[in-house]
Amino acid sequence: MTARRPWADVLNIFGLCLLATLIDLAVLDWPVVSGIAPRFVIIPGSERADCKDISSHSTGRARAMPVMFVEAIVMAAIVEWLWIEDDRVGPR
């Protein structure tokens, strides 16, 4: 049986979350919301120029990084707990 590395799980989960949010930023937010800015993505009461501000999308993602890291720690703890519970059951 190999030793578990919980921090490797945390970094792996955080990396996957980071990759997903960067793809969302590069594929949806910048070209569609900031570039094209169709009417259905503009929040009522705001202006079209507010949506075209690219920096608001990237700074919002940067502020979410600590929350994503905490979520990764929680998810890795759940995975670790399930792994330990599975080891207690024994071979199948």
Secondary structure, 3 states (H helix, E strand, C coil): CCCCCHHHHHHHHHHHHHHHHHHHHHHHHHHHHHHHCCHHHCCCCCCHHHHCCHHHHHHHHHHHHHHHHHHHHHHHHHHHHHHHHHHHHCCC
